[in-house]
Amino acid sequence: MKILVTGATGFAGQHLMKLLEARAGHEIHGTSMHHQPGERIHQVDLTDANAVREVLNEVRPAAIYHLAAFASPALSFKQPNEAITSTVSMQVNLFEACKALGLTPRILVVSSGQT
């Protein structure tokens, strides 16, 4: 099964990638806003709808773990509009890309309660 983990190089994403890679039978891909070394890490800005569609078309995942979001809880209090807008935009772009490509993956949206 092909699995895509957004925010794969973040704190939680790194741990999830390792866990999923340890399970046989899965092809694991991840996304990162910044280039990271790795065979299946795709550099993509998830607020860019076209870039999201390109990655999903390339990977065609059966499951998506969506961990990517506004990265700094402290900064989100200083820039709440930007934090909400970018986080929601990422989610909408994933959903719309799946719809446009005719993909029907299971999607788990993960968020943090960090303050």
N, C-alpha and C positions, 0 to 999 in steps of 0.2 A: 504494500500500500504506500502511495506517495503522500507524505505529510509535509505541510509548510508551517514553519514557526516564524511569526513576525516578531521583531525585537529579539532575534536569536542571539545577539551579542550582549544583551543587557544582563543584569544580575539573574533574574529568574529564567530568562531565555537560555542562557548558557547551561544551566542545570537541566532544563527540560530537554535541550538538544542531546546532552550526554545520556540521559535516561532513555530517550527514544532511539538513539544510535545503538545502544546496548541490546535492544530487542531485535531479534532476527526477523527478516521478512519485510522490513520497512525501508523505504528510500526517503531520507530526511533532507529537506531543504530549509534554509532559513533566510530571513531578510535582515539587513542592517542599513541604517542611514549612512554609515561610514564604511569605507572599504575595510574588510577584514579578511585575513588569509583564510582560505578554506575552499574546498572543492565545490561545495554546494551552498555557499553563502552568496546571496544576490544583493548587490548594493542597489537600494531603491528608496526613493522618498515616497512614502505611502500617501502623502498628500497630493501626489501627482497621479491623477486618474489614468493617464496613458501608460505611465511606467508600471503601475499596479497591474493593468490589463496585460502588458507584455510579460511580466513575470508569471502571472497566473496562466497565461497561454503556454508559456514554456514548461512550467512545472506540472500543470493540470492536476492539482492535489485532490485526494479523496477526503482529506481532513485538513483543517486549518486551526492552529492554536494562535489566536491573535493576542499577543502580549505587548505589541508596540503602542506607545502613547507618548504624551508630553513627558520628557525625561526627568524633569526636576520638580519634585513636590514644592520645594521652597520657592522656586521661580514661578510656579503656577499660582501662588498667592499674590505675587507681584504683577503677573500678567494673566489674570483669569480668563479673559476673552480669547487670547491666543491659545491658551491651554485647552479650553473647551472646543474651540473651532478646529484646531489641528487634530485633536483626538477623535472627534466625531467625523471629521473629513476622512481620516484614515479608514474608519469602520465603513462608512458609506462607500468609499472607493472599492473596498474589498467586496462588499455585497453587490455593487453595480457591475464590477468586472466579472464576477461569477455569473450573474444574470446574462450579461452580454455574450459571454463565451459558452453559455449553456452548461455550466458546471453546477453540480449539486453536492459540494462537499459538506461534511459536518463541520460546523464552525463553533469553536469555543472562544468566547470573548472573556479575557481576564483583565481585571483591574486591581488597583491597589487601594488600600485604606490608609496609606501613609500620609502623615501631615507634617 
